[in-house]
Amino acid sequence: MTIDSQTTVHHLTHPKYRADIDGLRAIAVLSVVGFHAFPKWIPGGFVGVDIFFIISGFLISGIIFGNLEKNSFSYSEFYARRIKRIFPALLLVLFSSYVFGWYVLLSNEYAQFGKHMAAGASFISNFILWNEAGYFDNMSDLKPLLHLWSLAIEEQFYIVWPLLLGLIWKRKLNFLTLTITIAAISFSFNIFIANTNPTADFYSPFSRFWELMLGGTLAYLTLHKPQHLPKKPNWQAIRIYFYRCRLIAG
């Protein structure tokens, strides 16, 4: 079924494999791992998470833009692909952590872990962790599933973004205008609460969506205005990384 509910069956088309994006992912992973292992040596390594958001926005937006414009977008196939891609690894992590936590966590810690496990499976970890943050909260070392906050934000994006773009496409509005508008609103919100409520700034999807929208903007330019981008794919990836680093530093 396509977005127009026609009887013709279409399959989602995906962009060709890009080694430069895998290389950028590797840099992002190493940055995050380095930050957690050697925080004094790599104090800005957390930027790797932000890079992942931009990559996700770029890849997913490119798939949706291209298929909507070809009238071949299928919500069921899109969400089925996301489930097949994410759930096997997620279930393995949840089960392994459940077993390990049984032996190493105290009863109150394990009870909290159960809540985090449910939140991780339903992709609301960021909201649960945001609500828990405070003076009496457990240390982050005692939260085995803390890292699922970023997956929750990505999944919230995957749920909302295709529906919104489908509506925009039916109304024949411009994708780029929508993407830049959301990015501007989200970035403004991010700046507004960065100092007043840093916990909300960290966990809220509203202060993170601008990063995904940055990737979406790059996806649109790649499809329709490639002349505004560097000619070499590797330079595009490097440019994304250092642009995001400058934003974090600033």
TIVO-672644 format. One record per residue (C-alpha): x, y, z; residue number from 1. Coordinates in nm, 3 decimals, decimal comma. Layout:
<pts>
        u        v        w  seq
        X        Y        Z  NUM
...
</pts>
This chain:
<pts>
        u        v        w  seq
    0,000    0,000    0,000    1
    0,135    0,339   -0,092    2
    0,070    0,668    0,079    3
   -0,219    0,727   -0,161    4
   -0,375    0,391   -0,069    5
   -0,347    0,265   -0,426    6
   -0,364   -0,105   -0,499    7
   -0,023   -0,106   -0,668    8
    0,246   -0,244   -0,440    9
    0,568   -0,045   -0,429   10
    0,885   -0,110   -0,238   11
    1,085    0,157   -0,063   12
    1,398    0,257   -0,246   13
    1,707    0,326   -0,039   14
    2,019    0,528   -0,120   15
    2,330    0,342   -0,222   16
    2,577    0,236    0,043   17
    2,815    0,515    0,137   18
    3,144    0,424    0,298   19
    3,198    0,782    0,413   20
    2,887    0,763    0,633   21
    3,010    0,439    0,790   22
    3,342    0,612    0,851   23
    3,162    0,901    1,017   24
    2,972    0,653    1,233   25
    3,302    0,497    1,338   26
    3,437    0,837    1,440   27
    3,118    0,905    1,636   28
    3,139    0,569    1,817   29
    3,505    0,613    1,902   30
    3,434    0,964    2,029   31
    3,164    0,843    2,268   32
    3,361    0,541    2,387   33
    3,670    0,755    2,433   34
    3,471    1,011    2,631   35
    3,339    0,747    2,872   36
    3,671    0,564    2,905   37
    3,900    0,867    2,918   38
    3,686    1,176    2,995   39
    3,990    1,391    3,076   40
    4,159    1,306    2,747   41
    3,852    1,334    2,523   42
    3,622    1,580    2,704   43
    3,415    1,658    2,396   44
    3,362    1,299    2,285   45
    2,991    1,317    2,363   46
    2,953    1,503    2,035   47
    2,943    1,156    1,877   48
    2,580    1,119    1,987   49
    2,491    1,444    1,813   50
    2,664    1,323    1,498   51
    2,449    1,009    1,508   52
    2,136    1,223    1,525   53
    2,246    1,414    1,215   54
    2,327    1,091    1,030   55
    1,986    0,947    1,123   56
    1,809    1,261    1,007   57
    2,003    1,252    0,681   58
    1,939    0,885    0,599   59
    1,576    0,863    0,707   60
    1,476    1,195    0,551   61
    1,644    1,100    0,226   62
    1,446    0,775    0,211   63
    1,116    0,949    0,289   64
    1,173    1,247    0,056   65
    1,270    1,026   -0,235   66
    0,988    0,775   -0,197   67
    0,716    1,033   -0,141   68
    0,821    1,213   -0,455   69
    0,810    0,883   -0,647   70
    0,471    0,801   -0,492   71
    0,622    0,477   -0,360   72
    0,626    0,544    0,013   73
    0,466    0,282    0,236   74
    0,418    0,348    0,607   75
    0,384   -0,023    0,683   76
    0,707   -0,112    0,504   77
    0,892    0,182    0,657   78
    0,798    0,091    1,014   79
    0,850   -0,281    0,950   80
    1,206   -0,208    0,838   81
    1,270    0,000    1,149   82
    1,140   -0,282    1,370   83
    1,355   -0,544    1,196   84
    1,660   -0,321    1,222   85
    1,626   -0,214    1,585   86
    1,435   -0,472    1,786   87
    1,669   -0,776    1,761   88
    1,964   -0,583    1,909   89
    1,741   -0,399    2,157   90
    1,585   -0,720    2,289   91
    1,931   -0,876    2,327   92
    2,051   -0,575    2,527   93
    1,741   -0,574    2,746   94
    1,758   -0,947    2,819   95
    2,134   -0,945    2,887   96
    2,102   -0,647    3,117   97
    1,806   -0,810    3,295   98
    2,008   -1,122    3,372   99
    2,322   -0,933    3,470  100
    2,128   -0,689    3,687  101
    1,975   -0,975    3,884  102
    2,320   -1,058    4,023  103
    2,478   -0,714    4,068  104
    2,197   -0,470    4,156  105
    2,032   -0,419    4,492  106
    1,655   -0,464    4,520  107
    1,570   -0,093    4,489  108
    1,813   -0,055    4,200  109
    1,665   -0,358    4,028  110
    1,315   -0,219    4,071  111
    1,424    0,101    3,901  112
    1,587   -0,109    3,631  113
    1,253   -0,276    3,561  114
    1,101    0,066    3,496  115
    1,390    0,156    3,268  116
    1,350   -0,172    3,083  117
    0,983   -0,098    3,012  118
    1,073    0,257    2,910  119
    1,346    0,131    2,677  120
    1,111   -0,115    2,508  121
    0,848    0,156    2,457  122
    1,100    0,426    2,353  123
    1,028    0,675    2,629  124
    1,356    0,638    2,821  125
    1,446    1,002    2,775  126
    1,126    1,117    2,947  127
    1,167    0,870    3,237  128
    1,530    0,968    3,294  129
    1,440    1,335    3,267  130
    1,171    1,293    3,532  131
    1,411    1,107    3,766  132
    1,693    1,359    3,749  133
    1,752    1,528    4,083  134
    1,946    1,530    4,408  135
    1,810    1,192    4,528  136
    1,847    1,015    4,197  137
    2,072    0,709    4,168  138
    2,413    0,750    4,011  139
    2,428    0,699    3,636  140
    2,664    0,404    3,692  141
    2,368    0,221    3,849  142
    2,149    0,264    3,540  143
    2,250   -0,005    3,289  144
    2,004    0,123    3,029  145
    2,089    0,491    3,054  146
    2,220    0,494    2,699  147
    1,873    0,417    2,558  148
    1,773    0,783    2,596  149
    1,922    0,859    2,256  150
    1,748    0,562    2,092  151
    1,419    0,688    2,238  152
    1,465    1,028    2,074  153
    1,549    0,867    1,740  154
    1,242    0,644    1,757  155
    1,018    0,936    1,848  156
    1,156    1,107    1,539  157
    1,092    0,796    1,325  158
    0,730    0,786    1,443  159
    0,645    1,153    1,393  160
    0,855    1,255    1,093  161
    0,707    1,023    0,823  162
    0,352    1,113    0,926  163
    0,428    1,484    0,914  164
    0,605    1,462    0,579  165
    0,319    1,257    0,435  166
    0,076    1,531    0,536  167
    0,300    1,800    0,387  168
    0,332    1,601    0,064  169
   -0,044    1,564    0,029  170
   -0,086    1,938    0,074  171
    0,191    1,996   -0,184  172
    0,402    2,206    0,052  173
    0,779    2,233    0,042  174
    0,986    1,980    0,237  175
    1,282    2,212    0,278  176
    1,071    2,493    0,424  177
    0,920    2,257    0,681  178
    1,257    2,108    0,773  179
    1,428    2,443    0,822  180
    1,130    2,580    1,018  181
    1,135    2,288    1,263  182
    1,512    2,314    1,292  183
    1,491    2,685    1,374  184
    1,221    2,634    1,638  185
    1,403    2,340    1,797  186
    1,739    2,517    1,798  187
    1,584    2,827    1,955  188
    1,429    2,610    2,227  189
    1,767    2,443    2,279  190
    1,940    2,777    2,329  191
    1,662    2,909    2,552  192
    1,678    2,624    2,808  193
    2,047    2,538    2,784  194
    2,134    2,741    3,095  195
    1,801    2,746    3,277  196
    1,727    2,373    3,257  197
    2,022    2,170    3,123  198
    1,857    1,838    3,215  199
    1,557    1,918    2,998  200
    1,790    2,041    2,726  201
    1,971    1,706    2,733  202
    1,670    1,470    2,735  203
    1,396    1,661    2,556  204
    1,330    1,566    2,194  205
    1,225    1,926    2,127  206
    1,579    2,048    2,195  207
    1,730    1,765    1,988  208
    1,516    1,759    1,677  209
    1,714    2,042    1,518  210
    2,007    1,801    1,485  211
    1,789    1,551    1,301  212
    1,652    1,837    1,091  213
    2,005    1,941    1,001  214
    2,049    1,593    0,856  215
    1,713    1,628    0,682  216
    1,822    1,956    0,525  217
    2,138    1,793    0,394  218
    1,927    1,507    0,254  219
    1,704    1,751    0,066  220
    2,003    1,939   -0,073  221
    2,161    1,610   -0,180  222
    1,845    1,516   -0,372  223
    1,761    1,851   -0,528  224
    2,047    2,099   -0,491  225
    2,370    1,897   -0,491  226
    2,556    2,193   -0,641  227
    2,548    2,355   -0,295  228
    2,735    2,063   -0,136  229
    3,100    1,954   -0,160  230
    3,160    1,731   -0,460  231
    3,342    1,457   -0,270  232
    3,126    1,245   -0,032  233
    3,411    1,217    0,219  234
    3,434    1,595    0,237  235
    3,059    1,611    0,298  236
    3,096    1,377    0,597  237
    3,394    1,567    0,737  238
    3,209    1,894    0,695  239
    2,908    1,759    0,890  240
    3,132    1,643    1,175  241
    3,328    1,964    1,221  242
    3,021    2,183    1,174  243
    2,850    2,001    1,461  244
    3,166    2,025    1,673  245
    3,173    2,402    1,624  246
    2,811    2,429    1,730  247
    2,881    2,231    2,049  248
    3,192    2,435    2,129  249
    3,008    2,759    2,070  250
</pts>
